[in-house]
């Protein structure tokens, strides 16, 4: 393939000065709280985590259920997918190889030179918003800034922004106007908190080849307003620990809030930066409340259990069961940024995800992938049109609903981050919602009728011995159908004779009225029926023929903000940023007593990390030196343990808080060494 060199930095970029520096303000008990160097908006929230406990999720978000996201920016230009601005600086990666072949080596043509190529010449936010509204979206979220540190608004603090280069348009502002014109709530996403460490490969150089040792453009201090200053030793987690970086983040995201006053703010991380984040979120809540006459209408999303302080977000995955607090799944139709290699979710997958998520008190926010020019392709249009056909018929079971006592029956979706696309559904799989005196049973498939007979649906939760409902005269209808249904309650469930044809594709909704429901069930009865309706994934770990055991991420129970990530043989447990988080395997089936060597495959970019492997109450301290990369795993011999009798045992990994840094866990092996 011929190498094509695109003209380097446009003249306008030469005027860019160094980014302003920020320092956290000195504490002053008498002064009003400062956020980004300015007084916090007045209101109920004072910048402390304690004050965030007063937050209550607004009803508009709980009713909306479905939003669309524009995860779009200059990283779409190469059409090589997500994380291009980082991976183009990692020698040997697929995106690096593409970049070298098409633009030249990153020491000569960097990401700063990609940005001017983003023109967005076919982007029409009004037309797209019209499509999104017809597809059923009730809120819309614009990217504010991704990890590439390129602001999509008229930023006061960052000269690298869309109004000054690239499309030279206020992307956030135009999305905002289109969304509000169409009656949608408007949100913005910020991915800046991770940018400071994420961008550090741009400061490096090739390790091999003719340009080995020649610095990439990120090492040039005149471009640190884009690529950030070099981080200090020990600053390598997902979120920076540098106070100046945190102050920079707070000032810039406050600018985004103050200019566009969104109803929703999303952070691509756990709750960021302690008190710095609490100050920013308090300002956001107060500002939004002031603009709604004192009514709390703001939603803050981050990837951490909320305890009611915000709305938890689950990236590319779902929660296992009903959450008492509203939550959100964020995902994409394909890759996060346009990729010529990407595959798309079919409409059935999106609709089934939506039904599963809503049944558990959640919302679905999905990215519609845009080409570099701002248009969307035929696959995206097909999905939007299919949603536009399904939603008007079945939206009654989605919008404004609340979860029932049980969320469904049949197969369970695997819970946790990055677990989607691991389940297919049939007519045996049901999800429940409720609104007023109506219950909705959403059947995620349509059964084949037996030869010469009539198809049947069986809703097990309505069996005659069900503890959830009482009454003998239910009324049952299928949304979108005028057919009169024959049905009866039996010991098997509510048995419904189906019409010859489903009224809509993908999922069919039964509306059930005339039964009294109860939520006052004792824990034992509820657990018994939940297991009867949805057995759940098997988390047990079975021994190999020689007695050895392999503990993988998919069998683990995750406690805190840790989550499973990666694909194939690179799946691991990561995002372990808090020392109080831990991992456990609660049912490890030992078949042979004896002595076992305990080995852990782990990775970290920090100099060291110390943790403890606890096997059947026996604690083994373990030490990991830097492996140099989050996906470069090293085997740690944690020691040996004695298991005296067969049977299930618990195993968990905990941190040593006083001497610990984040790490990724790939697997644990218990290798039998003696009879």
C-alpha positions as CSV (number, residue, x, y, z in Angstrom):
1,X,0.0,0.0,0.0
2,X,1.3,3.4,-0.9
3,X,1.9,5.8,2.0
4,X,-0.1,9.1,1.7
5,X,1.1,12.1,3.6
6,X,-1.5,14.7,4.3
7,X,-0.4,18.3,4.7
8,X,0.6,19.0,8.2
9,X,-0.8,21.4,10.8
10,X,-3.0,24.2,9.4
11,X,-1.8,27.7,10.0
12,X,-4.5,28.5,12.5
13,X,-3.1,25.9,14.9
14,X,0.3,27.6,15.0
15,X,-1.4,30.4,17.1
16,X,-2.2,28.0,19.9
17,X,-0.7,29.0,23.2
18,X,0.0,26.7,26.1
19,X,-3.0,25.6,28.0
20,X,-3.7,27.6,31.2
21,X,-2.6,26.0,34.4
22,X,-5.0,25.4,37.2
23,X,-4.5,25.1,40.9
24,X,-7.0,23.8,43.5
25,X,-8.1,26.8,45.6
26,X,-6.8,27.0,49.1
27,X,-9.5,25.9,51.6
28,X,-11.3,28.8,53.4
29,X,-14.0,27.8,55.8
30,X,-15.6,31.3,55.6
31,X,-15.6,31.6,51.8
32,X,-18.4,30.3,49.5
33,X,-17.3,27.0,47.9
34,X,-15.4,27.5,44.7
35,X,-15.8,25.3,41.6
36,X,-13.3,26.0,38.8
37,X,-12.2,29.2,40.6
38,X,-15.7,30.6,40.7
39,X,-18.4,30.5,43.4
40,X,-20.6,27.4,43.2
41,X,-24.2,27.9,42.1
42,X,-26.4,28.4,45.1
43,X,-28.7,25.5,46.2
44,X,-29.1,22.5,48.3
45,X,-25.8,20.9,47.5
46,X,-22.6,22.3,49.2
47,X,-19.8,20.3,47.5
48,X,-19.7,17.5,50.0
49,X,-20.5,13.8,49.5
50,X,-22.9,14.1,52.4
51,X,-24.9,16.7,50.6
52,X,-25.2,14.6,47.5
53,X,-27.0,12.0,49.7
54,X,-30.0,14.4,49.4
55,X,-30.3,13.9,45.7
56,X,-33.4,12.3,44.2
57,X,-33.5,11.1,40.5
58,X,-36.1,13.2,38.6
59,X,-39.2,11.6,37.3
60,X,-38.5,12.7,33.7
61,X,-35.5,10.4,33.6
62,X,-37.4,7.5,35.2
63,X,-40.2,7.9,32.7
64,X,-38.0,8.5,29.6
65,X,-36.3,5.0,29.5
66,X,-34.6,5.5,26.1
67,X,-32.0,8.0,24.9
68,X,-29.7,8.5,21.9
69,X,-26.1,9.5,22.1
70,X,-23.8,11.2,19.6
71,X,-20.4,9.7,20.5
72,X,-18.7,11.5,17.7
73,X,-15.6,13.7,17.0
74,X,-12.3,13.8,15.1
75,X,-11.4,10.2,16.0
76,X,-14.0,9.1,13.4
77,X,-11.8,10.5,10.6
78,X,-9.6,7.4,10.0
79,X,-12.7,5.2,10.3
80,X,-10.7,2.8,12.4
81,X,-12.8,2.8,15.6
82,X,-12.5,3.8,19.2
83,X,-9.3,5.1,21.0
84,X,-7.6,6.0,17.8
85,X,-5.9,9.1,19.3
86,X,-4.1,6.9,21.8
87,X,-3.5,3.7,19.9
88,X,-2.0,5.4,16.9
89,X,1.0,6.0,19.3
90,X,1.3,2.4,20.3
91,X,3.7,0.9,17.9
92,X,2.4,-2.3,16.3
93,X,-1.2,-1.8,17.2
94,X,-3.7,-2.1,14.4
95,X,-4.5,1.6,14.5
96,X,-0.8,2.5,14.5
97,X,-0.2,0.3,11.5
98,X,-3.1,2.0,9.7
99,X,-1.9,5.4,10.7
100,X,1.7,4.8,9.4
101,X,0.4,3.4,6.1
102,X,-2.1,6.2,5.4
103,X,-0.7,9.3,7.1
104,X,2.9,8.6,8.0
105,X,4.7,7.9,11.3
106,X,3.3,9.7,14.4
107,X,6.6,11.4,15.0
108,X,5.9,13.3,11.8
109,X,2.1,13.3,11.5
110,X,0.3,13.2,14.8
111,X,-3.2,13.4,16.1
112,X,-3.0,17.2,16.0
113,X,-2.8,16.8,12.2
114,X,-5.8,14.5,12.1
115,X,-8.1,17.1,13.7
116,X,-8.1,19.5,10.7
117,X,-9.4,16.6,8.5
118,X,-12.6,16.4,10.5
119,X,-15.0,18.6,8.5
120,X,-18.5,17.3,9.4
121,X,-19.6,18.5,6.0
122,X,-22.8,16.4,5.9
123,X,-23.9,16.8,9.5
124,X,-27.5,18.0,9.8
125,X,-28.5,17.8,13.5
126,X,-32.1,18.8,12.8
127,X,-32.6,15.9,10.4
128,X,-30.9,13.4,12.7
129,X,-32.9,14.6,15.7
130,X,-36.1,14.1,13.7
131,X,-35.1,10.5,13.1
132,X,-34.2,10.0,16.7
133,X,-37.5,11.3,18.0
134,X,-39.5,9.1,15.6
135,X,-37.4,6.1,16.9
136,X,-38.7,6.8,20.4
137,X,-35.8,8.7,22.1
138,X,-36.9,10.9,25.0
139,X,-33.5,12.4,25.7
140,X,-30.4,13.1,23.7
141,X,-26.7,13.2,24.8
142,X,-23.9,15.0,22.9
143,X,-20.3,14.2,23.4
144,X,-18.7,17.1,25.1
145,X,-15.0,16.0,25.2
146,X,-13.5,12.6,24.7
147,X,-10.2,11.3,25.9
148,X,-8.6,13.0,22.9
149,X,-8.9,16.3,24.8
150,X,-10.7,18.0,21.9
151,X,-13.7,20.1,23.1
152,X,-16.8,20.0,21.0
153,X,-18.0,23.4,22.3
154,X,-16.8,27.0,22.3
155,X,-14.4,26.2,25.2
156,X,-13.0,29.1,27.3
157,X,-10.1,27.0,28.5
158,X,-9.1,24.8,25.6
159,X,-8.0,26.2,22.2
160,X,-8.3,22.7,20.8
161,X,-12.1,22.9,20.2
162,X,-14.6,22.5,17.3
163,X,-15.4,26.2,16.9
164,X,-11.8,27.0,16.1
165,X,-10.7,24.1,14.0
166,X,-12.1,21.0,12.2
167,X,-15.7,21.7,11.4
168,X,-15.5,25.2,13.0
169,X,-19.0,24.7,14.5
170,X,-20.3,24.6,18.0
171,X,-21.2,20.9,18.0
172,X,-22.6,20.8,21.5
173,X,-24.6,24.0,20.9
174,X,-26.1,22.8,17.7
175,X,-27.1,19.4,19.2
176,X,-28.6,21.3,22.2
177,X,-30.8,23.5,20.0
178,X,-32.0,20.6,17.9
179,X,-32.8,18.4,20.9
180,X,-34.7,21.1,22.7
181,X,-36.6,22.2,19.6
182,X,-37.8,18.6,19.4
183,X,-38.9,18.5,23.0
184,X,-36.0,16.2,24.3
185,X,-34.1,16.5,27.5
186,X,-30.5,17.3,26.6
187,X,-27.3,15.9,28.1
188,X,-23.5,16.0,27.6
189,X,-20.8,13.5,28.2
190,X,-17.3,14.2,29.5
191,X,-14.4,11.7,29.2
192,X,-11.8,14.2,30.2
193,X,-11.0,12.8,33.6
194,X,-9.2,9.8,32.0
195,X,-7.6,11.9,29.3
196,X,-4.5,13.0,31.3
197,X,-3.2,9.4,31.7
198,X,-4.8,7.9,28.6
199,X,-2.9,10.3,26.3
200,X,0.6,9.5,27.7
201,X,1.7,7.2,24.8
202,X,1.8,10.3,22.6
203,X,4.8,11.4,24.6
204,X,6.8,8.3,23.6
205,X,8.6,7.1,20.5
206,X,9.0,4.0,18.4
207,X,11.0,1.3,20.2
208,X,12.1,-0.4,17.0
209,X,12.6,0.4,13.3
210,X,14.1,3.3,11.4
211,X,12.5,5.9,13.7
212,X,13.3,4.2,17.0
213,X,13.8,6.8,19.7
214,X,12.5,9.7,17.6
215,X,9.9,11.4,19.8
216,X,6.3,11.5,18.8
217,X,4.7,15.0,18.6
218,X,3.1,14.6,22.0
219,X,6.6,14.9,23.5
220,X,6.8,18.5,22.1
221,X,5.8,20.9,24.9
222,X,4.3,23.4,22.5
223,X,1.5,20.8,22.0
224,X,0.9,19.9,25.6
225,X,-2.3,21.9,25.5
226,X,-3.6,19.0,23.4
227,X,-1.6,16.0,24.7
228,X,-1.3,17.1,28.3
229,X,1.8,17.5,30.4
230,X,3.8,14.3,31.2
231,X,2.2,12.6,34.2
232,X,4.3,12.1,37.4
233,X,5.4,8.6,38.5
234,X,2.5,6.7,40.0
235,X,-0.1,8.7,38.1
236,X,-1.3,5.9,35.7
237,X,-4.8,4.9,36.8
238,X,-7.9,5.5,34.8
239,X,-8.4,8.8,36.6
240,X,-5.4,11.1,37.2
241,X,-4.3,11.7,40.7
242,X,-2.5,15.0,39.8
243,X,-4.2,18.0,41.6
244,X,-3.5,20.4,38.8
245,X,-5.1,18.0,36.3
246,X,-8.1,17.6,38.5
247,X,-8.5,21.4,38.8
248,X,-8.2,21.7,35.1
249,X,-11.0,19.1,34.7
250,X,-13.2,20.9,37.1
251,X,-12.8,24.3,35.4
252,X,-13.5,22.9,31.9
253,X,-16.5,20.8,32.8
254,X,-17.9,23.7,34.7
255,X,-17.5,25.8,31.6
256,X,-19.5,23.1,29.7
257,X,-22.2,23.2,32.3
258,X,-22.4,27.0,32.5
259,X,-22.7,27.5,28.8
260,X,-25.2,24.8,27.9
261,X,-27.0,24.0,31.1
262,X,-27.7,20.3,30.4
263,X,-30.2,18.1,32.1
264,X,-27.8,15.2,32.2
265,X,-24.0,15.0,32.7
266,X,-22.2,11.8,32.1
267,X,-18.6,10.9,33.2
268,X,-16.8,8.0,31.7
269,X,-15.4,6.8,35.0
270,X,-16.3,6.1,38.6
271,X,-17.2,9.1,40.7
272,X,-14.2,11.4,39.8
273,X,-11.7,13.0,42.1
274,X,-13.4,13.0,45.6
275,X,-14.1,16.4,46.8
276,X,-13.2,18.0,43.5
277,X,-15.9,15.9,41.8
278,X,-18.4,16.5,44.6
279,X,-17.9,20.2,44.1
280,X,-18.5,20.0,40.3
281,X,-21.6,17.7,40.7
282,X,-23.0,20.0,43.4
283,X,-22.6,23.0,41.1
284,X,-24.4,21.0,38.3
285,X,-27.3,20.0,40.5
286,X,-27.7,23.5,41.9
287,X,-27.4,25.2,38.5
288,X,-30.0,22.9,37.0
289,X,-32.4,23.3,40.0
290,X,-32.2,27.1,39.8
291,X,-33.2,27.0,36.1
292,X,-36.2,24.8,37.0
293,X,-37.6,27.0,39.7
294,X,-36.0,25.0,42.5
295,X,-37.1,21.6,41.2
296,X,-34.3,19.0,40.9
297,X,-34.3,17.9,37.3
298,X,-30.6,17.1,36.9
299,X,-29.1,13.6,36.2
300,X,-25.5,12.8,36.8
301,X,-24.2,9.5,35.4
302,X,-21.0,7.8,36.4
303,X,-19.8,4.1,36.5
304,X,-20.1,3.5,40.2
305,X,-22.9,2.3,42.5
306,X,-24.8,5.4,43.4
307,X,-26.6,4.7,46.7
308,X,-28.9,7.4,45.4
309,X,-26.3,10.1,45.1
310,X,-26.4,10.0,41.3
311,X,-27.5,7.6,38.5
312,X,-25.2,4.6,38.0
313,X,-24.1,3.9,34.5
314,X,-23.2,0.4,33.2
315,X,-21.2,0.4,30.0
316,X,-22.1,-2.2,27.4
317,X,-23.9,-4.4,30.0
318,X,-26.8,-4.6,32.4
319,X,-27.5,-5.2,36.1
320,X,-28.5,-8.7,37.1
321,X,-31.7,-7.7,38.9
322,X,-34.0,-4.9,39.9
323,X,-32.1,-1.9,41.3
324,X,-33.9,0.2,44.0
325,X,-32.2,3.2,42.4
326,X,-32.7,4.2,38.7
327,X,-29.7,3.3,36.5
328,X,-28.6,3.4,32.9
329,X,-26.9,1.2,30.3
330,X,-24.8,3.0,27.8
331,X,-23.8,1.2,24.6
332,X,-23.3,1.7,20.9
333,X,-24.8,0.2,17.8
334,X,-21.3,-0.8,16.7
335,X,-17.9,0.6,17.6
336,X,-17.9,3.8,19.6
337,X,-16.3,5.7,16.7
338,X,-17.0,4.9,13.1
339,X,-15.1,1.8,11.9
340,X,-15.1,0.3,8.5
341,X,-14.6,-3.0,10.3
342,X,-17.5,-2.8,12.7
343,X,-20.6,-5.0,13.0
344,X,-23.9,-3.6,14.1
345,X,-26.3,-4.8,16.7
346,X,-29.5,-6.0,14.9
347,X,-32.8,-4.3,15.9
348,X,-33.9,-7.4,17.9
349,X,-30.8,-7.1,20.1
350,X,-31.5,-3.4,20.8
351,X,-35.2,-3.9,21.6
352,X,-34.5,-7.0,23.8
353,X,-31.9,-5.0,25.7
354,X,-34.3,-2.2,26.2
355,X,-37.0,-4.5,27.6
356,X,-34.6,-6.2,29.9
357,X,-33.1,-2.9,31.2
358,X,-36.5,-1.2,31.7
359,X,-37.8,-4.3,33.7
360,X,-34.9,-3.7,36.1
361,X,-35.5,0.0,36.7
362,X,-33.0,1.1,34.1
363,X,-32.7,3.3,31.0
364,X,-31.0,2.5,27.7
365,X,-28.7,5.2,26.1
366,X,-27.4,4.1,22.7
367,X,-24.9,5.7,20.4
368,X,-25.8,6.0,16.8
369,X,-22.5,5.8,15.0
370,X,-21.8,8.7,12.7
371,X,-19.4,8.8,9.7
372,X,-16.7,11.5,9.8
373,X,-18.9,13.7,7.6
374,X,-21.7,13.5,10.2
375,X,-24.1,11.3,8.3
376,X,-25.3,7.8,9.3
377,X,-25.2,4.7,7.2
378,X,-28.0,2.3,6.0
379,X,-27.6,-0.1,9.0
380,X,-28.2,2.8,11.4
381,X,-31.2,4.0,9.4
382,X,-32.7,0.4,9.4
383,X,-32.4,0.2,13.1
384,X,-34.0,3.6,13.7
385,X,-36.9,2.7,11.3
386,X,-37.5,-0.6,13.1
387,X,-37.6,1.2,16.4
388,X,-40.0,3.7,14.9
389,X,-42.3,0.8,14.0
390,X,-42.1,-1.0,17.3
391,X,-42.2,1.8,19.8
392,X,-45.6,3.4,18.9
393,X,-47.3,0.0,19.4
394,X,-45.4,-1.2,22.5
395,X,-44.1,2.0,24.1
396,X,-47.0,1.8,26.6
397,X,-45.0,-1.0,28.3
398,X,-41.8,1.0,28.3
399,X,-42.4,4.7,28.9
400,X,-43.4,5.8,32.4
401,X,-43.3,2.3,33.8
402,X,-41.8,1.0,36.9
403,X,-40.4,-2.5,37.7
404,X,-42.7,-5.2,39.1
405,X,-41.8,-7.5,42.1
406,X,-39.9,-9.8,39.7
407,X,-38.3,-8.5,36.5
408,X,-39.0,-11.5,34.3
409,X,-38.7,-15.2,33.6
410,X,-36.6,-17.4,31.4
411,X,-33.0,-16.7,30.6
412,X,-31.1,-14.1,32.6
413,X,-28.9,-11.5,31.0
414,X,-25.4,-11.8,32.4
415,X,-24.8,-8.8,34.7
416,X,-21.9,-6.4,34.7
417,X,-19.9,-4.1,32.4
418,X,-19.0,-5.3,28.9
419,X,-21.3,-8.4,29.1
420,X,-23.7,-7.6,26.3
421,X,-24.3,-9.7,23.2
422,X,-23.9,-12.9,25.2
423,X,-27.6,-13.9,25.2
424,X,-30.2,-14.8,22.7
425,X,-33.9,-14.8,23.6
426,X,-37.0,-16.8,22.7
427,X,-40.7,-16.8,23.5
428,X,-39.8,-18.5,26.8
429,X,-38.1,-15.3,27.9
430,X,-40.5,-12.7,29.5
431,X,-39.8,-9.3,31.0
432,X,-42.3,-7.5,33.2
433,X,-43.1,-3.8,33.8
434,X,-46.1,-2.1,35.4
435,X,-48.0,1.2,35.2
436,X,-51.0,2.1,37.2
437,X,-53.2,-1.0,37.6
438,X,-51.7,-2.7,34.5
439,X,-49.0,-5.3,34.3
440,X,-47.1,-5.7,31.0
441,X,-45.5,-9.0,30.1
442,X,-43.0,-8.6,27.2
443,X,-42.4,-11.8,25.3
444,X,-39.0,-11.7,23.6
445,X,-39.9,-14.0,20.8
446,X,-42.9,-15.6,19.0
447,X,-43.5,-19.4,19.4
448,X,-44.1,-21.6,16.5
449,X,-47.5,-23.1,16.4
450,X,-47.7,-26.9,16.4
451,X,-48.8,-28.5,13.1
452,X,-52.5,-27.9,12.8
453,X,-52.6,-26.2,16.2
454,X,-52.4,-22.9,17.8
455,X,-49.3,-21.2,19.4
456,X,-49.3,-20.7,23.2
457,X,-47.6,-18.4,25.6
458,X,-47.2,-19.5,29.3
459,X,-46.5,-16.8,31.9
460,X,-45.2,-18.8,34.9
461,X,-45.3,-15.8,37.3
462,X,-49.2,-15.9,37.1
463,X,-49.6,-19.6,38.0
464,X,-52.4,-20.4,40.4
465,X,-50.0,-20.8,43.3
466,X,-48.2,-17.6,42.5
467,X,-47.6,-15.3,45.6
468,X,-47.5,-12.2,43.3
469,X,-51.1,-11.9,42.2
470,X,-54.6,-12.7,43.4
471,X,-57.9,-12.7,41.5
472,X,-59.7,-15.0,39.1
473,X,-60.8,-12.7,36.4
474,X,-57.9,-11.1,34.6
475,X,-58.2,-9.3,31.3
476,X,-55.4,-10.0,28.8
477,X,-54.7,-8.3,25.5
478,X,-51.8,-8.0,23.0
479,X,-50.8,-4.5,22.3
480,X,-51.3,-3.7,18.6
481,X,-53.8,-6.6,18.1
482,X,-57.6,-6.6,17.9
483,X,-57.7,-10.4,18.3
484,X,-59.8,-11.8,21.2
485,X,-57.5,-14.0,23.3
486,X,-58.4,-17.2,25.0
487,X,-56.5,-17.7,28.3
488,X,-56.6,-19.5,31.6
489,X,-54.7,-19.6,34.9
490,X,-53.3,-23.0,35.7
491,X,-50.7,-24.5,37.9
492,X,-48.3,-23.9,35.0
493,X,-49.0,-20.2,34.7
494,X,-51.2,-17.9,32.6
495,X,-51.7,-19.9,29.4
496,X,-52.6,-17.7,26.5
497,X,-53.7,-19.0,23.1
498,X,-52.0,-16.8,20.5
499,X,-53.3,-15.4,17.2
500,X,-51.7,-16.7,14.0
501,X,-49.5,-13.6,13.6
502,X,-47.6,-11.4,16.0
503,X,-48.6,-7.7,15.7
504,X,-45.0,-6.5,15.7
505,X,-41.5,-8.0,15.2
506,X,-38.9,-8.7,17.9
507,X,-41.1,-8.6,21.1
508,X,-44.8,-8.8,21.8
509,X,-46.5,-7.2,24.8
510,X,-49.3,-8.7,26.9
511,X,-51.3,-6.1,28.9
512,X,-52.8,-7.7,32.0
513,X,-55.4,-6.0,34.2
514,X,-57.9,-7.3,36.7
515,X,-55.4,-8.9,39.1
516,X,-54.3,-7.6,42.4
517,X,-50.6,-7.7,43.0
518,X,-48.6,-7.8,46.2
519,X,-45.1,-6.5,47.0
520,X,-45.2,-7.6,50.6
521,X,-43.5,-11.0,50.3
522,X,-41.1,-12.5,52.8
523,X,-37.5,-12.8,51.6
524,X,-37.5,-16.6,51.4
525,X,-40.6,-16.8,49.3
526,X,-39.3,-14.1,46.9
527,X,-35.9,-15.8,46.5
528,X,-37.6,-19.1,45.9
529,X,-39.8,-17.8,43.1
530,X,-37.1,-15.7,41.6
531,X,-35.0,-18.8,41.3
532,X,-38.0,-20.7,39.9
533,X,-38.6,-18.0,37.2
534,X,-35.0,-17.1,36.3
535,X,-32.4,-19.5,37.6
536,X,-29.6,-17.1,36.8
537,X,-26.1,-17.8,35.5
538,X,-24.0,-20.7,37.0
539,X,-21.2,-19.1,38.9
540,X,-19.8,-22.4,40.3
541,X,-16.2,-23.5,39.4
542,X,-15.7,-27.2,38.8
543,X,-12.4,-29.1,39.2
544,X,-10.4,-30.5,36.4
545,X,-9.8,-34.3,36.3
546,X,-6.5,-33.9,38.2
547,X,-8.2,-31.9,40.9
548,X,-6.8,-28.5,39.8
549,X,-9.1,-25.5,39.4
550,X,-9.2,-22.5,37.1
551,X,-11.1,-19.4,38.3
552,X,-12.0,-17.1,35.4
553,X,-13.5,-13.6,35.3
554,X,-16.9,-14.8,34.1
555,X,-17.4,-16.9,37.3
556,X,-16.4,-14.1,39.7
557,X,-18.6,-12.0,41.9
558,X,-17.6,-8.4,41.7
559,X,-17.7,-6.1,44.7
560,X,-17.5,-2.4,44.3
561,X,-16.6,-0.7,41.0
562,X,-14.5,-3.5,39.5
563,X,-15.8,-5.0,36.3
564,X,-15.0,-7.6,33.6
565,X,-13.5,-6.3,30.5
566,X,-11.9,-7.5,27.2
567,X,-12.7,-10.3,24.9
568,X,-11.6,-13.9,24.4
569,X,-8.4,-14.9,26.1
570,X,-7.8,-11.3,27.2
571,X,-10.9,-11.1,29.4
572,X,-9.9,-9.9,32.8
573,X,-11.2,-8.1,35.9
574,X,-10.2,-4.4,35.8
575,X,-11.1,-0.9,36.8
576,X,-10.0,-1.9,40.3
577,X,-9.3,1.7,41.4
578,X,-10.5,1.5,45.0
579,X,-8.6,-0.5,47.6
580,X,-11.9,-1.5,49.4
581,X,-13.2,-3.3,46.3
582,X,-12.7,-7.0,46.1
583,X,-13.4,-10.1,44.0
584,X,-14.7,-13.5,45.0
585,X,-15.6,-16.9,43.7
586,X,-18.2,-18.1,46.1
587,X,-18.6,-21.8,45.0
588,X,-15.3,-23.4,44.1
589,X,-15.9,-27.2,44.0
590,X,-12.9,-29.0,45.3
591,X,-13.0,-32.8,44.6
592,X,-9.6,-33.9,45.9
593,X,-8.1,-33.0,49.2
594,X,-4.4,-32.2,49.2
595,X,-1.8,-29.4,48.8
596,X,-2.4,-26.8,46.2
597,X,-0.1,-24.1,44.7
598,X,-2.0,-20.8,44.2
599,X,-1.1,-18.8,41.1
600,X,-2.6,-15.5,40.0
601,X,-2.2,-14.0,36.6
602,X,-2.3,-10.2,37.0
603,X,-1.1,-7.0,35.4
604,X,-0.3,-3.5,36.5
605,X,1.5,-0.4,35.2
606,X,2.4,0.7,38.7
607,X,5.8,-0.1,40.2
608,X,4.2,-2.6,42.7
609,X,0.9,-3.8,43.9
610,X,0.2,-5.9,47.0
611,X,-2.9,-8.0,47.5
612,X,-4.1,-11.0,49.5
613,X,-5.6,-14.3,48.1
614,X,-7.9,-15.9,50.7
615,X,-8.7,-19.6,50.1
616,X,-11.1,-21.2,52.6
617,X,-10.0,-18.7,55.3
618,X,-6.3,-19.2,54.6
619,X,-4.7,-15.9,53.6
620,X,-1.8,-15.7,51.2
621,X,-0.1,-12.3,50.7
622,X,0.9,-11.7,47.1
623,X,3.2,-9.1,45.5
624,X,3.1,-7.9,41.8
625,X,5.8,-5.9,40.2
626,X,5.0,-3.7,37.1
627,X,4.2,-5.7,34.0
628,X,4.5,-2.6,31.8
629,X,1.0,-2.9,30.3
630,X,-2.6,-3.5,31.6
631,X,-2.9,-6.5,29.2
632,X,0.6,-8.0,29.8
633,X,-0.1,-10.6,32.5
634,X,2.4,-12.1,34.8
635,X,2.0,-15.3,36.9
636,X,2.3,-14.6,40.7
637,X,3.0,-17.6,42.9
638,X,1.0,-16.7,46.0
639,X,2.1,-19.8,48.0
640,X,0.5,-23.1,48.9
641,X,-2.6,-24.1,50.9
642,X,-3.9,-27.3,52.4
643,X,-7.5,-28.4,51.6
644,X,-8.5,-31.3,53.9
645,X,-11.8,-32.3,52.5
646,X,-13.8,-32.1,49.3
647,X,-16.6,-29.7,48.9
648,X,-17.4,-26.1,47.9
649,X,-15.0,-23.4,49.2
650,X,-14.9,-19.6,48.8
651,X,-12.0,-17.8,47.3
652,X,-11.5,-14.0,47.2
653,X,-8.8,-11.4,46.4
654,X,-8.6,-8.3,48.5
655,X,-6.2,-5.3,48.5
656,X,-3.6,-4.3,51.0
657,X,-4.8,-0.8,51.4
658,X,-1.6,0.7,52.8
659,X,0.6,-0.8,50.1
660,X,-1.5,-1.3,47.0
661,X,-2.0,0.1,43.5
662,X,-4.6,-0.8,40.8
663,X,-4.2,-4.1,39.0
664,X,-6.0,-6.3,36.5
665,X,-6.8,-10.0,37.3
666,X,-6.8,-12.5,34.5
667,X,-7.3,-15.7,36.4
668,X,-6.4,-17.8,39.5
669,X,-5.2,-21.4,39.3
670,X,-5.2,-23.9,42.2
671,X,-2.7,-26.5,41.0
672,X,-2.6,-29.8,43.0
673,X,0.9,-30.6,43.9
674,X,0.4,-33.6,46.3
675,X,-2.0,-36.5,46.6
